[in-house]
């Protein structure tokens, strides 16, 4: 591959990495919930092969926004079919959701145990039941990759919290805030991974720029060496011509000297 072709290829590669970096920079500024497939694409992006057009991203991004919504439903929880609140949490694992809910219940002074459900015994949630205790049941179910369903039921002591109580909105707020926080924390981890890959792409670009400077330096060095060798070749060619002439002159001198030798030898032999 010629130096010219190498330089052209290097320039194209630098431009592609710059484009990939710019697009990822835009992605990590967006605060919506991304499907796992897109985040996987961001964190595993090969900038030499997969350059996503911005127009396509802007078309599909709006559909990724997830508004956390808490709904009331009758669920099999707390040992029976009971009123419960249901919410979807995105991009977190079931274990993460379960552990974070367990921590929240401990903040409400609940005695937490886990079997088929997360049970918080005698929790005190003043916004719902003042200083009176509440038993809180929760189940975590995987809906699909990237989506977890959290089911929560509040036992006020003989009756489960339902839409007939004006305290339902307070319970919904607790569940909603938990879902939003957990989702954001999960996305924050993905953002960090995307930013790490972003930094890696920048390092790649800096490496290519350094390589480009080295190649340019090598080219100049090679040019200087070529000029020097051309001068040496020219000098050698001139010396070759001079050498040929010198050899011809030397042969003439040798022939003349041989005659001198022959004369001296003959003179020597003539002495009796």
Steps between C-alpha positions, in 0.01 A plus 500: 500500500644837399557780753236711323236226535592444867459870575161508327380193693622646832313824432176308433539299822556816705187658354290191578615490863425870536147444366443203734625701796269791418194275480573324828552839662145591397363167625640529851343842546150361449327414829231263371491126560680318220415143399783261570562443131588866442723522807674182391559662162644810668734313735617250237515735205776423250555844350669355192197294399186636670439873452132575581351799324370775725180529300412137579573549871277806522218308331510204740601670826157645594352150523758410766373745761342315792253677727479314828134428572355331808172313455262330742421135446375187678798271541581170665706644784495491878345154504194586292361707216551852633508858373854592403704760317690398189786687335762425236867562574740514209858385439548360851531131591245322725762466774580871485133593531441255782803615698418868457139443608623307802723797592208740462282293731775498761501879484133479600602288800347186352629158598580354160491135400516344156341177388271506198438867573682784669309547825551808716337446839382796707641772276419857599407714200357816650373641170269198468410389852643754742679332791312174448690207354447357152586161358637540148516216249701525178573272205753550224432342161697518178281612209771494233860604458530851637162507675413385852151507653475595867176408680439659841211451743448694824319322785368764738393237751200305384458682169728557205545853368285560192344777295233540768762668720623854448843374610542301180658800328768512771574131451512553125748782549729277707490224239540751217800671660663164566451390138635827361805496728578135431461547125721810500768325703499209256529737205777691677703179500439461128589865445831445677569202274415713194722782626781251559468380141483864391831561676642189337399633158670829579815310598479312170472828313794651687698187418417537131593867508832409660549232237423755229763738636749213511421401141540857379832520686610172344404624155711813542785289634472262205494792258819636655661158479389460139656836414818400680516161327431660162797728560712202603394309188594797285839524668555125463412518129749783452763306692426195285574701184820636656597149611463373145719778364755444776514127415565575133780741594643246742505231229702733277742562786522125567578423133768769496652376822501141371710614208741663742520176696562300184786731401660476843469121503656476156781726611551283807513181294749652259766528764748206470 
